[in-house]
Amino acid sequence: MQVKKKRNYNRLKLVYTKYVFYCAYYCPILFPRWLVNEVNSRHEETGSLNNYINNDNPKFVSFLNGEFNWYKTTLSFIIEKNELDKLAKWIIRYSRSTFNASRYEGINDVSNIFGSSYFNFGKISVNGNDRGISDSLKPLSSKTKYIDFIMLSLHKHGSDLFIMTYEVFMKKGATDAIKNITVDELVFDSEFDKLNFYSKKNSGFRCWDRSWLASEIICEKFDIVFSDVHKVLKELNDTIGMSIHENSVVAIPEMCIEEHVDYFSGTNNQNAERVAEFGYYYPSPYLIKDEGGY
């Protein structure tokens, strides 16, 4: 469960590109025309070879515009029939009372070909915290910073489709990790696709603008929070005895936006859709120039 496949940009290539840009500006006769035109255009528009037009530096970055709260991350995945038996035995071992465990005697019953059923196994805490009667199951030992507790449930559809769901409720720190992040000055950079810029096939470069750099910061924060989610997912599946590949788990972070912010504005609606489609992508950060915002 990673926000995106990271592409760590090559710092050596960045330095090399910057050096070539300076040389192309001060000694253009030695460099191809496309490169000379590029550096001249940059210098005319911004007065610098490293910056690009409208490359302002934000003071803070956030995943969404306005006030929001990342309150839950839902993990869902399909399990096999043989794993229902493991789940039933685990419920008996981890249940806090005989009464609680007896409620789920039909977990591994697959005789009903039609119809559906739902089992809510209740709440389980993390970090070894025993919250007593408020928890239905014994706590997990995983040490996490961003997770409060987990709700477990099972949906059975006929005799062939069984969907396990972990509702991972987040602490306030999860929201803080992706909201109003103070950043140092974000420096615009470029790097050549290939080192041989004389080749017509390689006459191009990538621009790491402020939006891309801010997205990198947000994605790194997401991955830090999701490392906690991965911990509890692994411990739960290991203790139950289920072998679930990470790529088969659907992970949906659920966020709410405060009422005074227009949810259906162009910015928020677009970002909310991206939250629902969480996967391998660059989140679009909300860039704040100063403490007052835009």
Residue pairs with C-beta under 8 A, 6 or more apart in sequence:
1 226
1 229
1 230
1 233
1 246
1 249
1 251
2 223
2 226
2 280
3 219
3 222
3 223
3 226
3 278
3 280
3 281
3 283
4 219
4 279
4 280
4 281
4 282
5 280
6 219
9 189
9 191
9 206
9 208
10 191
13 191
13 192
13 195
14 189
14 190
14 191
16 191
16 192
16 195
17 189
17 190
17 191
17 192
17 205
18 49
18 50
18 189
18 190
20 31
20 35
20 192
20 197
21 39
21 42
21 49
21 50
21 190
22 49
23 30
23 31
24 30
24 31
24 35
24 36
24 39
25 36
25 39
25 40
25 43
25 49
28 36
28 40
31 197
32 197
32 198
32 203
34 203
35 197
35 203
39 49
42 48
42 49
42 50
42 51
42 52
43 49
45 52
45 53
46 52
46 53
46 55
50 187
50 188
50 189
50 190
51 188
52 188
52 207
52 209
55 188
55 209
55 210
56 210
56 289
57 185
57 186
57 187
57 210
58 183
58 186
58 210
58 214
58 287
58 288
58 289
59 182
59 183
59 288
59 289
59 290
59 291
60 180
60 181
60 182
60 183
60 287
60 288
60 291
61 180
61 181
61 183
61 214
61 217
61 218
61 285
61 286
61 287
61 288
62 178
62 179
62 180
62 181
62 285
62 286
62 288
63 178
63 179
63 218
63 222
63 271
63 283
63 285
63 286
64 179
64 255
64 257
64 268
64 271
64 272
64 275
64 286
65 261
65 265
65 267
65 268
65 271
65 286
66 257
66 258
66 260
66 261
66 268
67 257
67 258
67 260
67 261
68 175
68 179
68 255
68 256
68 257
68 258
68 261
69 175
69 255
69 256
69 258
70 170
70 174
70 175
70 178
70 253
70 254
70 255
71 169
71 170
71 175
71 254
71 255
71 256
72 167
72 168
72 169
72 170
72 253
72 254
73 167
73 168
73 170
73 226
73 229
73 251
73 252
73 253
73 254
74 165
74 166
74 167
74 168
74 251
74 252
74 254
75 165
75 166
75 167
75 168
75 229
75 233
75 249
75 250
75 251
76 163
76 164
76 165
76 166
76 249
76 250
76 252
77 163
77 164
77 244
77 248
77 249
77 250
78 161
78 162
78 163
78 164
78 248
79 87
79 162
79 163
79 164
79 242
79 244
80 162
81 108
81 110
81 160
81 162
83 162
83 240
83 241
83 242
84 107
84 108
84 110
84 162
85 108
86 240
86 241
86 242
87 107
87 108
87 154
87 164
87 240
87 242
88 104
88 105
88 107
88 108
90 239
90 240
90 241
91 101
91 104
91 107
91 121
91 137
92 101
94 124
94 137
94 138
94 239
95 101
95 136
95 137
95 138
96 133
96 135
96 136
96 137
96 138
100 122
100 136
104 119
104 121
106 117
107 119
107 154
110 156
110 159
111 159
112 156
112 158
112 159
113 158
113 159
114 158
115 158
116 155
116 156
116 157
116 158
117 155
117 156
118 153
118 154
118 155
118 156
119 153
119 154
119 156
120 151
120 152
120 153
121 136
121 137
121 151
121 152
121 153
121 154
122 135
122 136
122 137
122 151
122 152
123 134
123 135
123 136
123 137
123 149
123 150
123 151
124 135
124 136
124 137
124 138
124 139
124 140
124 149
124 150
124 151
124 152
124 236
125 131
125 135
125 139
125 140
125 149
125 150
126 139
126 140
126 142
126 144
126 147
126 148
126 149
126 150
126 232
127 139
127 140
127 141
127 142
127 143
127 144
128 139
128 140
128 141
129 139
130 138
130 139
131 139
131 149
135 149
137 152
140 150
140 232
140 235
140 236
140 239
141 235
142 228
142 231
142 232
142 235
143 231
144 228
144 231
144 232
145 171
145 173
145 228
146 170
146 171
146 173
146 174
146 177
146 225
146 228
146 229
147 168
147 169
147 170
147 171
147 174
147 228
147 229
147 232
148 169
148 170
148 171
149 169
150 166
150 167
150 168
150 169
150 232
150 236
151 166
151 167
151 169
152 164
152 165
152 166
152 167
152 236
153 164
153 165
153 167
154 162
154 163
154 164
154 165
155 162
155 163
155 165
156 162
157 163
164 242
166 232
166 233
166 236
168 229
168 232
170 225
174 225
177 221
177 222
177 224
177 225
178 218
178 221
178 222
178 225
180 288
181 217
181 218
181 221
183 214
183 217
186 210
186 213
186 214
187 213
188 207
188 208
188 209
188 210
189 207
189 208
190 205
190 206
190 207
190 208
191 205
191 206
191 208
192 202
192 204
192 205
193 202
193 204
193 205
193 206
194 201
194 202
195 202
196 202
197 203
210 287
211 284
211 285
211 287
212 282
214 285
214 287
215 282
215 283
215 284
215 285
217 285
218 283
218 285
219 282
219 283
222 283
226 251
229 251
230 246
233 249
237 243
237 244
251 278
252 275
252 276
252 278
253 275
253 278
254 275
255 272
255 275
257 263
257 268
257 272
261 268
262 268
263 269
263 272
267 286
270 284
271 283
271 284
271 286
274 281
274 283
274 284
287 294
288 294
